[in-house]
Amino acid sequence: MSHRKISRRLVAGLTAAGTAGAVVAGLLVSAGNSSAEPRELTLRFNCSFPLIGNQDVTVTISADIPATIPVNTPSDPFAINAVANAGVNATAGLVLVGATTIEGFSDAGSRITAPGIDLPLTVPAQIPVQPVPAQGQPLILNATGTSPSVTFPQAGTARISVETLALRALHPRNAQGGDTGLGVFDAPCTTVAGQNTTLAEITVTDGGGGGDTEAPTAPGQPVVEATTTDSVSLSWPASTDNVGVTAYDVFNGDTLATTVTGTSATVTGLTAATSYTFTVKARDEAGNVSAASPSVTAQTQPGQPPVDTTPPTAPGNLTSTGATQNSVSLSWSAATDNVGVTGYDVFNGSTLATSVTGTSATVSGLTADTSYTFTVQARDAAGNTSPASNAVTVRTQAGGGGGDLPVNFALTGSSTIRAANGTIQVSGSVAALLNLATGNFSADLQLNPTTGRFTVLGFLPATAKIQFVQAERTTGTFAAGVLSATARTTIKLPQVKIFGFPIAGGPTCQTRTPAEIPLRSGPNFDPIAGGSVSGTYTIPALQGCGVLNDLVSMLTTGPGNTIQATLAPPAASRARR
């Protein structure tokens, strides 16, 4: 009898709902005159959401499903109950963006297997409007559903399972019914491996019509014939049956792995260097299923070592530590790598000037009184190269004496960010060329990455990773013991967190235009020993920070920011003196 007679609506639905991933589900069949038994299945999914990232979602499905059902007998509908728990992070993420309700859609993947049938179904469902609980409370949702009527055309064992879940078009709304900063988004989910996905097994009986009701004998002990990194080949002694065996089902744990007609099979799609336990069951034409064979355990072969394709990070804080008429000395912060950095290449423009294993180098053979621009790239043992460091421009000393005087300082200090209500520590270096005749100078100002801790709106704890990228050389004058300069730097925010949750950032999160920072010393600034400088500046608006860009810009940018810093000779220069 063809499996087409089975209703295409064999799976009633798997309804998913969630903010950061709450899910509710409903499934499957009932029998006309059979006594129902309570069934329960708990599944774990890992769903990816904006703002709060990957979250574990637990769903418990319960239903009264009969243990047996006669062949060719329509079932009665029955109720299904489901409870989903997405935890406190789901609530926190919604409260953070001002959401009071959540709604959307889901696609659930379920499967029914029965004699001669393996039917996957994708079930779309609507997520009704759900309220968002109070901060600190887990998001727990309840749902009920009703199954359709189903008819099985053959006797045997039917298995009902729930396998996959996808959340789509999730739409959190604020108290006025409007959009939040999250907009409308999808949340793909991955089923946690290694769990039982079977909700119920039902014995489909022949109804006393005189058909074959005798099950085959259990297959003999399976034997592992071969293994690869992703497959196991098995064989086993044949079963016997009063009419005849028609197929063998091979199980990986509780999961049906493959069905064959002979006494050998290869199970594929496995993970390298992993142990699996297999059993085999025989079936006959009437759908009678044997007891399971003895189990056999096999381990897949180990895979090849992974090829290192991860490049090192870019070297940081490239600065000039000195210049002569024909050479420039450079230093930089070390790069990092997943395996290890093996060397650095120093470039003069686009030309490789020298290669070293440490974090300093001297480039020689240069021309007097000439400007050169240098960058550095890191290498690892696999030949992966990092992005280039920041560029630094250095002018060699003029021949015959006189001209520009190279002056280098280490910079330390702090900056108060008015809008964010906090202070950050700043450090870095200054490599300047001071014209002795005019008092004019130009300099490379390199500020190190830092982390700021702020109190947003007077009560929200926030942290931000901050980077500074020189937009152009700092210029200024030194006259009558007073240093005046203007620095132009782009401020980048790779990561912004509130309550420990990332809300914005990334490689494109930065000020729309460079911040212009005026610096001025008091009297008696010493071009050799240094001194203190300060200034007040404006942080331009941000761009490229994600869906909450405007909110983060409002909380961090604007006028009235101050900086106080001390310029002192580098430690190496002080030691030489």
C-alpha positions as CSV (number, residue, x, y, z in Angstrom):
1,M,0.0,0.0,0.0
2,S,1.5,3.4,-1.0
3,H,2.6,5.9,1.6
4,R,0.8,8.6,-0.4
5,K,-2.3,7.6,1.6
6,I,-0.6,9.1,4.7
7,S,-1.9,12.6,5.3
8,R,0.5,15.3,4.2
9,R,-0.6,17.1,7.4
10,L,1.0,14.4,9.5
11,V,2.8,17.0,11.6
12,A,0.5,19.6,13.1
13,G,3.1,22.2,13.9
14,L,6.1,23.3,15.8
15,T,5.4,26.8,16.9
16,A,8.5,28.9,17.8
17,A,8.4,32.2,19.8
18,G,11.1,34.2,21.5
19,T,12.8,37.4,22.0
20,A,16.3,36.2,22.4
21,G,15.0,32.8,21.4
22,A,12.0,31.5,23.3
23,V,10.3,28.6,21.5
24,V,7.0,26.8,21.7
25,A,6.2,23.7,19.9
26,G,3.3,21.4,19.0
27,L,3.2,18.0,17.2
28,L,1.4,15.1,15.9
29,V,-1.0,12.2,16.1
30,S,-3.7,10.5,18.2
31,A,-5.8,7.3,17.8
32,G,-9.5,6.8,17.6
33,N,-10.1,4.2,20.3
34,S,-6.7,3.7,21.9
35,S,-5.8,4.8,25.4
36,A,-3.4,7.8,25.3
37,E,-0.2,7.9,27.3
38,P,1.6,11.0,28.5
39,R,4.7,11.8,26.4
40,E,7.3,14.4,27.0
41,L,10.3,15.7,25.1
42,T,12.8,18.4,26.1
43,L,15.0,19.8,23.3
44,R,17.9,22.4,23.4
45,F,18.6,24.8,20.6
46,N,21.3,27.5,20.2
47,C,19.9,30.5,18.4
48,S,21.8,33.6,17.2
49,F,20.3,37.0,17.9
50,P,21.4,40.6,17.4
51,L,22.6,42.5,20.5
52,I,22.9,39.4,22.8
53,G,24.5,36.9,20.5
54,N,24.0,33.1,20.7
55,Q,21.6,32.0,23.4
56,D,20.5,28.5,24.6
57,V,16.7,27.9,24.3
58,T,15.1,25.0,26.1
59,V,11.7,23.6,24.9
60,T,9.6,21.0,26.8
61,I,6.8,19.4,24.7
62,S,4.2,17.3,26.4
63,A,1.2,15.5,24.9
64,D,-1.1,12.5,25.4
65,I,-0.2,10.2,22.5
66,P,-1.5,6.6,22.2
67,A,0.8,3.7,22.4
68,T,-1.0,1.8,19.6
69,I,-3.2,2.7,16.7
70,P,-4.9,0.3,14.2
71,V,-3.8,0.3,10.6
72,N,-6.1,2.3,8.2
73,T,-7.9,3.9,11.2
74,P,-8.2,7.7,11.3
75,S,-6.9,9.2,14.6
76,D,-8.7,11.7,16.8
77,P,-7.1,15.2,17.3
78,F,-5.5,15.8,20.7
79,A,-4.0,18.8,22.6
80,I,-0.3,19.5,22.8
81,N,1.3,21.7,25.5
82,A,4.8,23.3,25.3
83,V,6.9,25.5,27.6
84,A,9.9,27.3,26.4
85,N,12.6,29.0,28.5
86,A,15.1,31.5,26.9
87,G,16.6,32.7,30.2
88,V,17.2,36.1,31.6
89,N,19.5,37.3,28.8
90,A,16.5,37.3,26.4
91,T,14.6,39.6,28.7
92,A,17.6,41.9,29.4
93,G,18.3,42.4,25.7
94,L,14.7,43.4,25.0
95,V,14.4,45.7,28.0
96,L,17.7,47.4,27.0
97,V,16.1,48.5,23.7
98,G,12.8,49.4,25.2
99,A,10.8,46.5,23.9
100,T,7.5,45.6,25.6
101,T,6.2,42.9,23.2
102,I,7.7,40.5,20.6
103,E,6.1,38.7,17.6
104,G,7.1,37.0,14.4
105,F,7.2,33.6,12.6
106,S,9.0,30.3,12.8
107,D,9.9,27.3,10.6
108,A,10.1,24.0,12.4
109,G,11.6,20.8,10.9
110,S,9.9,17.6,12.0
111,R,10.0,14.0,10.7
112,I,7.7,11.0,10.7
113,T,9.1,7.6,10.0
114,A,6.9,4.4,9.6
115,P,7.1,1.3,7.5
116,G,8.2,2.4,4.0
117,I,8.0,6.1,5.0
118,D,10.6,8.7,5.9
119,L,8.8,12.1,5.6
120,P,10.4,15.4,6.6
121,L,8.1,18.4,6.9
122,T,8.8,22.1,7.4
123,V,6.0,23.7,9.3
124,P,5.6,27.5,9.3
125,A,3.9,29.1,12.3
126,Q,3.0,32.5,13.5
127,I,4.4,33.8,16.8
128,P,1.6,35.7,18.5
129,V,2.3,39.0,20.3
130,Q,4.0,38.1,23.6
131,P,4.7,40.5,26.5
132,V,8.3,41.1,27.7
133,P,8.7,40.2,31.4
134,A,10.4,42.4,34.0
135,Q,14.2,42.8,34.0
136,G,15.9,39.9,35.8
137,Q,13.1,37.4,35.0
138,P,13.6,34.6,32.5
139,L,11.5,34.7,29.3
140,I,9.1,31.7,29.7
141,L,6.3,31.1,27.1
142,N,3.5,28.6,27.1
143,A,1.6,27.4,24.1
144,T,-1.0,24.8,23.1
145,G,-1.9,23.2,19.8
146,T,-4.2,20.6,18.3
147,S,-3.1,17.7,16.0
148,P,-4.8,16.8,12.8
149,S,-6.3,13.4,12.0
150,V,-3.8,10.8,10.6
151,T,-4.1,7.4,8.9
152,F,-1.3,4.8,8.7
153,P,-1.6,2.3,5.8
154,Q,0.8,-0.3,7.1
155,A,1.4,-2.0,10.4
156,G,4.7,-1.5,12.2
157,T,6.3,1.2,14.3
158,A,5.9,4.9,13.6
159,R,8.4,7.4,15.1
160,I,7.6,11.1,15.7
161,S,10.6,13.5,16.0
162,V,11.4,17.2,16.2
163,E,14.7,18.1,14.5
164,T,15.3,21.7,13.6
165,L,14.0,25.3,14.2
166,A,14.4,28.7,12.5
167,L,13.0,32.0,13.8
168,R,12.3,34.7,11.2
169,A,10.8,38.2,11.0
170,L,11.0,38.6,14.8
171,H,9.6,42.1,15.6
172,P,10.1,43.6,19.0
173,R,7.9,46.7,19.7
174,N,8.0,49.5,22.3
175,A,5.2,50.6,24.5
176,Q,3.8,52.8,21.7
177,G,3.8,49.9,19.2
178,G,6.7,51.3,17.3
179,D,10.0,49.7,16.3
180,T,13.0,49.4,18.6
181,G,16.6,49.7,17.5
182,L,16.7,46.0,16.6
183,G,14.1,46.4,13.8
184,V,12.8,43.2,12.3
185,F,15.4,40.3,12.3
186,D,15.9,36.6,11.7
187,A,17.4,34.3,14.4
188,P,18.7,31.0,12.9
189,C,18.9,28.1,15.4
190,T,21.1,25.1,15.6
191,T,20.0,21.9,17.3
192,V,22.3,20.9,20.1
193,A,24.0,17.7,19.1
194,G,23.7,14.4,21.0
195,Q,20.2,14.7,22.3
196,N,17.2,12.5,21.8
197,T,14.8,14.1,19.3
198,T,12.1,11.4,19.4
199,L,8.8,12.6,20.9
200,A,7.0,9.3,20.7
201,E,6.9,5.8,19.1
202,I,3.5,4.3,18.1
203,T,2.8,0.7,17.3
204,V,0.5,0.5,14.3
205,T,-1.4,-2.8,14.6
206,D,-3.1,-4.7,11.7
207,G,-6.4,-4.5,13.5
208,G,-7.0,-8.3,13.7
209,G,-7.5,-8.6,9.9
210,G,-5.4,-11.8,9.6
211,G,-2.2,-10.1,8.3
212,D,1.3,-10.9,9.2
213,T,2.0,-9.9,12.9
214,E,5.2,-11.9,13.5
215,A,8.3,-9.8,13.8
216,P,11.7,-10.9,12.3
217,T,14.3,-12.2,14.7
218,A,16.9,-9.6,15.9
219,P,20.0,-9.2,13.6
220,G,23.2,-10.8,14.8
221,Q,26.2,-9.0,16.3
222,P,27.3,-6.1,14.0
223,V,30.9,-6.0,13.0
224,V,32.9,-2.9,12.1
225,E,34.4,-3.5,8.6
226,A,36.1,-0.1,8.0
227,T,36.3,3.5,9.2
228,T,37.3,6.8,7.7
229,T,37.4,10.3,9.1
230,D,33.6,10.7,8.5
231,S,32.1,7.2,8.0
232,V,31.8,3.7,9.5
233,S,31.1,0.6,7.5
234,L,29.2,-2.2,9.3
235,S,28.0,-5.8,8.5
236,W,25.8,-8.2,10.5
237,P,24.3,-11.7,10.4
238,A,20.9,-11.8,8.7
239,S,17.6,-11.9,10.5
240,T,14.9,-14.5,9.7
241,D,11.1,-14.0,9.3
242,N,8.1,-16.2,8.7
243,V,7.4,-14.3,5.4
244,G,10.6,-12.5,4.6
245,V,12.9,-9.6,5.8
246,T,12.5,-6.5,3.6
247,A,14.9,-4.0,5.2
248,Y,17.3,-3.2,8.0
249,D,17.3,0.1,9.9
250,V,20.8,1.1,11.3
251,F,20.7,3.3,14.3
252,N,23.4,5.7,15.6
253,G,22.5,5.8,19.2
254,D,18.7,6.5,19.2
255,T,18.8,8.2,15.7
256,L,18.0,6.4,12.5
257,A,21.2,6.7,10.4
258,T,20.3,4.7,7.3
259,T,18.1,2.0,5.9
260,V,19.3,-0.8,3.6
261,T,18.0,-4.1,2.1
262,G,21.2,-6.1,2.6
263,T,23.3,-7.0,5.6
264,S,25.9,-4.2,5.4
265,A,25.8,-0.5,5.4
266,T,28.0,2.6,5.6
267,V,27.0,5.4,7.9
268,T,28.4,8.8,6.6
269,G,28.4,12.4,7.8
270,L,30.3,11.6,11.1
271,T,32.9,13.6,12.9
272,A,36.6,12.7,12.9
273,A,38.1,11.0,16.0
274,T,34.7,10.4,17.6
275,S,33.2,7.2,19.1
276,Y,29.7,6.1,17.9
277,T,27.5,3.2,19.0
278,F,25.3,1.4,16.4
279,T,22.5,-1.1,16.5
280,V,20.4,-2.7,13.7
281,K,16.7,-3.6,13.5
282,A,15.0,-5.8,10.8
283,R,11.6,-5.1,9.2
284,D,9.3,-7.2,7.1
285,E,6.7,-6.4,4.4
286,A,3.9,-6.0,7.0
287,G,6.0,-3.4,8.9
288,N,6.8,-5.7,11.9
289,V,10.1,-4.6,13.5
290,S,12.5,-6.9,15.3
291,A,14.3,-6.3,18.5
292,A,17.6,-4.4,18.3
293,S,20.8,-6.3,17.6
294,P,23.6,-6.2,20.1
295,S,25.4,-2.8,19.9
296,V,28.8,-2.2,18.4
297,T,31.1,0.9,19.1
298,A,33.4,2.3,16.4
299,Q,35.7,5.3,16.4
300,T,36.2,7.4,13.2
301,Q,39.7,8.1,12.0
302,P,41.5,11.3,13.1
303,G,41.4,14.1,10.6
304,Q,44.4,15.9,9.1
305,P,45.8,18.7,11.3
306,P,44.1,22.0,10.3
307,V,46.0,24.3,8.0
308,D,46.8,27.6,9.6
309,T,45.1,30.3,7.5
310,T,44.8,32.9,10.2
311,P,47.1,35.9,9.7
312,P,48.7,37.7,12.6
313,T,47.2,41.0,13.9
314,A,48.7,44.2,12.6
315,P,51.7,45.5,14.5
316,G,50.7,48.6,16.6
317,N,52.1,52.0,17.5
318,L,54.8,52.2,14.9
319,T,57.0,55.2,15.9
320,S,60.4,56.6,15.0
321,T,63.0,56.4,17.7
322,G,65.7,58.4,15.8
323,A,67.0,59.6,12.5
324,T,70.5,60.3,11.0
325,Q,71.4,61.7,7.6
326,N,71.1,58.3,6.1
327,S,69.1,56.1,8.4
328,V,65.8,55.9,10.4
329,S,65.3,53.8,13.6
330,L,61.8,52.4,14.2
331,S,59.9,50.5,17.0
332,W,56.4,49.0,17.3
333,S,54.2,47.0,19.5
334,A,54.2,43.2,18.9
335,A,51.6,41.5,16.8
336,T,49.7,38.4,18.0
337,D,48.9,35.2,16.2
338,N,47.0,32.0,16.8
339,V,50.2,30.0,16.5
340,G,53.0,32.5,16.7
341,V,54.6,35.4,15.0
342,T,58.0,34.6,13.3
343,G,59.1,37.9,11.8
344,Y,58.3,41.4,10.7
345,D,58.7,43.1,7.3
346,V,59.5,46.8,7.3
347,F,58.4,48.7,4.2
348,N,59.6,52.0,2.9
349,G,56.5,53.0,0.9
350,S,55.7,49.8,-1.0
351,T,59.3,48.6,-1.1
352,L,60.6,46.0,1.4
353,A,63.3,47.7,3.3
354,T,64.3,45.1,5.9
355,S,63.1,42.0,7.8
356,V,63.6,41.4,11.5
357,T,62.4,39.0,14.2
358,G,62.1,41.6,17.0
359,T,60.0,44.8,17.4
360,S,62.6,47.3,16.3
361,A,64.6,48.0,13.1
362,T,66.9,50.5,11.5
363,V,66.5,51.3,7.8
364,S,69.8,52.6,6.3
365,G,71.0,53.7,2.9
366,L,68.6,56.7,2.9
367,T,69.1,60.3,1.5
368,A,69.7,63.3,3.8
369,D,67.0,65.8,4.4
370,T,64.3,63.5,2.8
371,S,60.9,62.3,4.1
372,Y,60.2,58.6,4.1
373,T,56.9,56.8,5.0
374,F,57.2,53.4,6.7
375,T,54.8,50.6,7.6
376,V,55.4,47.1,9.2
377,Q,53.7,43.7,8.6
378,A,53.9,40.6,10.8
379,R,54.4,37.0,9.4
380,D,53.8,33.6,10.9
381,A,55.3,30.2,10.1
382,A,52.6,29.4,7.6
383,G,53.4,32.5,5.6
384,N,50.3,34.4,6.6
385,T,50.9,38.1,6.7
386,S,49.1,40.7,8.8
387,P,47.5,43.9,7.7
388,A,50.0,46.8,7.7
389,S,50.6,48.8,10.8
390,N,49.9,52.5,11.0
391,A,52.1,54.5,8.7
392,V,54.8,56.8,10.2
393,T,56.6,59.5,8.1
394,V,60.2,60.5,9.2
395,R,62.6,63.0,7.7
396,T,66.3,62.2,7.7
397,Q,68.6,64.9,9.1
398,A,70.0,67.5,6.7
399,G,73.6,67.2,5.6
400,G,76.2,69.6,6.9
401,G,74.3,70.4,10.1
402,G,71.4,72.8,11.0
403,G,67.8,72.4,9.7
404,D,65.3,70.3,11.5
405,L,65.9,68.9,15.0
406,P,64.2,65.4,15.7
407,V,62.5,65.4,19.1
408,N,60.8,62.3,20.5
409,F,58.5,62.2,23.6
410,A,56.5,59.6,25.4
411,L,52.9,60.8,26.2
412,T,50.9,59.9,29.2
413,G,47.7,61.4,30.6
414,S,43.9,61.3,30.7
415,S,40.9,62.6,28.8
416,T,37.5,63.3,30.3
417,I,34.6,62.4,27.9
418,R,31.7,64.8,28.9
419,A,28.7,63.0,27.2
420,A,29.7,59.6,28.6
421,N,30.5,60.9,32.1
422,G,33.8,59.2,32.4
423,T,37.6,59.5,32.1
424,I,40.0,57.4,30.0
425,Q,43.7,57.0,30.3
426,V,45.8,57.9,27.3
427,S,49.3,57.0,26.3
428,G,51.5,57.0,23.2
429,S,54.4,58.7,21.6
430,V,55.3,61.8,19.7
431,A,58.0,61.9,17.0
432,A,58.5,65.5,15.9
433,L,60.8,67.5,13.6
434,L,61.4,71.0,15.0
435,N,62.8,73.7,12.6
436,L,65.3,75.6,14.6
437,A,65.1,78.7,12.5
438,T,61.3,79.2,12.5
439,G,60.1,77.2,15.5
440,N,57.6,75.4,13.4
441,F,57.3,71.6,13.8
442,S,55.4,68.6,12.5
443,A,55.0,65.4,14.3
444,D,53.5,61.9,14.3
445,L,51.2,61.5,17.3
446,Q,50.5,57.8,18.0
447,L,48.0,57.1,20.8
448,N,47.7,53.5,22.1
449,P,44.3,51.7,22.3
450,T,42.6,52.1,25.6
451,T,39.4,51.1,27.5
452,G,37.0,53.5,29.1
453,R,34.5,52.9,31.8
454,F,31.5,55.3,32.0
455,T,28.2,55.9,33.7
456,V,25.7,56.6,30.9
457,L,22.7,58.7,31.7
458,G,24.0,58.9,35.3
459,F,23.2,55.3,36.2
460,L,24.0,52.8,33.4
461,P,27.4,51.1,33.6
462,A,29.1,51.1,30.2
463,T,32.6,50.1,28.8
464,A,34.1,50.9,25.5
465,K,37.2,49.8,23.7
466,I,38.8,52.9,22.0
467,Q,41.4,53.3,19.3
468,F,43.0,56.4,17.8
469,V,44.1,56.6,14.1
470,Q,46.2,59.6,13.1
471,A,44.4,61.4,10.2
472,E,47.4,63.6,9.4
473,R,50.6,64.8,11.0
474,T,50.3,67.1,14.0
475,T,51.5,70.6,13.3
476,G,52.3,73.6,15.5
477,T,54.8,76.1,16.8
478,F,57.3,76.4,19.6
479,A,58.0,80.0,20.6
480,A,59.0,81.9,23.8
481,G,58.8,78.6,25.8
482,V,55.2,77.8,24.8
483,L,54.2,74.8,22.6
484,S,51.0,75.1,20.5
485,A,49.8,72.3,18.3
486,T,46.7,70.8,16.6
487,A,46.3,67.0,16.3
488,R,43.7,65.4,14.0
489,T,42.8,61.8,14.8
490,T,39.9,59.5,13.9
491,I,38.4,57.9,17.0
492,K,37.2,54.2,16.6
493,L,35.0,52.2,19.0
494,P,35.5,48.4,18.2
495,Q,33.2,47.5,21.1
496,V,30.6,49.2,23.3
497,K,28.9,47.4,26.2
498,I,26.1,48.3,28.6
499,F,25.5,46.0,31.5
500,G,28.1,43.8,30.0
501,F,26.1,43.3,26.7
502,P,27.7,44.4,23.4
503,I,25.4,47.0,21.9
504,A,27.6,48.5,19.2
505,G,31.0,48.6,17.6
506,G,32.9,46.8,14.9
507,P,35.7,47.7,12.5
508,T,33.7,50.5,10.9
509,C,32.5,52.2,14.1
510,Q,34.3,55.5,14.1
511,T,33.9,59.3,14.0
512,R,32.5,60.6,10.7
513,T,35.4,63.1,10.6
514,P,38.7,63.3,12.5
515,A,38.5,64.9,15.9
516,E,40.5,68.2,16.0
517,I,42.4,68.4,19.3
518,P,44.2,71.7,20.1
519,L,47.1,71.3,22.6
520,R,48.9,74.1,24.4
521,S,51.6,74.0,27.1
522,G,52.2,76.4,29.9
523,P,55.3,78.6,29.9
524,N,58.8,77.1,30.1
525,F,58.1,74.0,28.0
526,D,61.5,72.3,27.3
527,P,61.9,70.8,23.8
528,I,64.3,68.3,25.3
529,A,62.9,67.5,28.7
530,G,59.2,68.1,27.7
531,G,56.4,69.4,29.9
532,S,52.6,69.4,30.2
533,V,50.0,70.1,27.6
534,S,46.2,70.4,27.7
535,G,43.2,71.2,25.5
536,T,39.5,71.1,25.0
537,Y,38.0,69.4,22.0
538,T,34.8,68.1,20.3
539,I,34.1,64.4,19.4
540,P,32.3,64.3,16.0
541,A,29.3,62.1,15.5
542,L,29.8,58.4,14.9
543,Q,29.1,56.2,11.9
544,G,29.1,52.4,11.1
545,C,28.3,51.3,14.6
546,G,25.3,49.1,13.8
547,V,21.6,49.4,14.5
548,L,22.1,51.4,17.7
549,N,24.6,53.9,16.0
550,D,22.5,57.0,16.7
551,L,22.0,56.0,20.4
552,V,25.7,55.3,21.0
553,S,26.6,58.6,19.2
554,M,24.3,60.5,21.4
555,L,25.9,59.0,24.5
556,T,29.5,59.5,23.6
557,T,30.0,62.5,21.2
558,G,29.8,66.3,21.5
559,P,31.8,69.3,22.8
560,G,33.4,70.0,26.1
561,N,35.9,67.1,26.3
562,T,39.3,67.8,27.9
563,I,42.7,66.3,27.7
564,Q,45.7,66.7,30.0
565,A,49.0,65.0,29.1
566,T,52.7,65.0,30.0
567,L,55.4,64.8,27.3
568,A,58.6,63.3,28.6
569,P,61.7,61.8,26.8
570,P,61.3,58.1,26.0
571,A,62.8,55.8,28.7
572,A,65.7,54.8,26.3
573,S,66.7,58.4,25.8
574,R,66.6,59.1,29.5
575,A,68.8,56.1,30.1
576,R,71.4,57.3,27.6
577,R,71.6,60.7,29.3
